[in-house]
Amino acid sequence: MDFAGSSKPTLGVEWEFALVDAQTRDLSNEAAEVMDEIGKNPRVHKELLRNTVEIVSGICDCTAEAMDDLRGTLGTVRQIVQNQGMQLFSAGGHPFARWSAQKLTDAPRYAELIKRTQWWGRQMLIWGVHVHVGLSSAHKVMPIMSSLLNYYPHLLALSASSPWWAGEDTGYPSNRAMMFQQLPTAGLPFQFQTWRQFEKFVHDQKKTGIIDHLNEIRWDIRPSPQNGTLEVRICDGVTNLHELAALVALTHCLVVDLDRRLDAGETLPTMPPWHVQENKWRAARYGLDAVIILDADSNERLVTDDLPDVLNQLEPVAKSLHCADELAAVPDIWRTGASYQRQRRVAEENDGDLRAVVDSLVGELEI
């Protein structure tokens, strides 16, 4: 299986948005109408459900370039959406929408997904951010992917924005992380040692009919061979450009730091799968209050105590990638409160009115 490879650590971002009715604040199934007005635009994609549009960047060299790219497309799409009586927001979930009211996008691959996954497939009222980072060789993909799992809880805790499900507070900052892993090929990746092992896995998946196409492997971190990238899909939907830039910069720096350490002959640190799995759950359940497992020796630390050390380690990488300012904005997230904390605060201030939470999410996108 060929891996396209990238001569430098390029960057690409995919940002999913929900469509909400401007009056009711409920989800709106009008993505087909929005796409018709947009026309053929490689920067805007349809998704599984007709309440969603995805905005993607081109191939960029740095976070600022990716943000400028996304901002331009977002302005165009938002105007079209507003003219049709709707609003955009990005978060891991909608506070009160019901899955049974949502319509499926008309496409064979989506119909097949629902046919196979049934009730769980219909539950996917979730939105996320995906970050692609270019790697030069297939042989680097598995070591970097496995080591990057050590930072899974950091990225999820910072981005957690889906505390609600069908009008109820789930008790989880990221209900999305728990929901998405119910699909049969989603969740944490296997920690393969070599590209050959991954190729054998894909062969087995296709031979047994589990997948027909590689993109049906929906891991939280996965290779994208046709793009020559590692695709990081950990983050919940991000509500505003300021936090998006910080999280994209952090992701870019983490991958490139591991890439450079591999080039220097270092054996990248990993943790056993049971620690990785526990860290995912802790970050989804406790968010920025999660005490995470740091290493294979089972040492632990509060995630917000560990993050400053991670950021300090990444400062030289950030300077070389021209994203030092964006990386320096990461602490703003825990100082002002992550999205799940802000959403709960808005609900409390408005006597539990979740329409006010939707309004706050729509408003944050204007920042």
Disulfide bonds with the S-S distance in Angstrom:
none
